[in-house]
Amino acid sequence: QVELVESGGGLVQPGGSLRLSCAASGSFWGLRDIAWYRQTPGSQRELVARIRYNGDTNYGEFVKGRFTISRDNEKNTAYLEMNDLKFEDTATYLCNIDVIISGWPARNVWGQGTQVTVSS
């Protein structure tokens, strides 16, 4: 069993910052790609950032330059540092991982999400 727990969401003012965490727990062989998505009610889920097992990253154009994704493999945790937050960043942020549990290919696992609200 593999579980993801997101944390760090909250209410911030425009221009503020938050740091989201995605912690993986359970029994698995290796944690591969980790990604953050975001979704608002009735809208399409969109990729915010992804970090591969080798450290390579990619970002959605709407957050590039403001957000930074990182990982701590010793803690099986990924982070999303969010700076200069804007109203349109308000969403539920969901963590998604590809993880090797037993055999190949990797299993895809979603977290439950953490709410980010940007409001004045």
Steps between C-alpha positions, in 0.01 A plus 500: 500500500622849409341816633559864418431779747503860381533790737585868505195648335315793644375851452749758376488850359600577142877512476539265794671164519423145604699181511313180427626159605421158360614213719489140385468221752458126490697219345658558161825441318557841349336837453528622144327802349312737729259759369266768624171564325231749581127507444210732568137382515375427151836567337753276332785375711829653390863421561677747725844343531674167470833377626649179369705252697816646345410852610381633165202730528228646286234759577176629370556829322254673729724442804848484353729747672280521809483140622782258572467125544758303695537165669665348802553134427607424856155609616309373196357848475455756226445871548343775299617847592243748379593866477324810374165329526214636294123470519501252212725268701207419726435127463528161657856384455545126452815296525557216258781247498633211299634245744657158467328267744577158358601442142451720194347735399466758773170550677327835483365638828304817578478692822179655630607857443561815698308823450674822404294816512638835390285787617538858614 
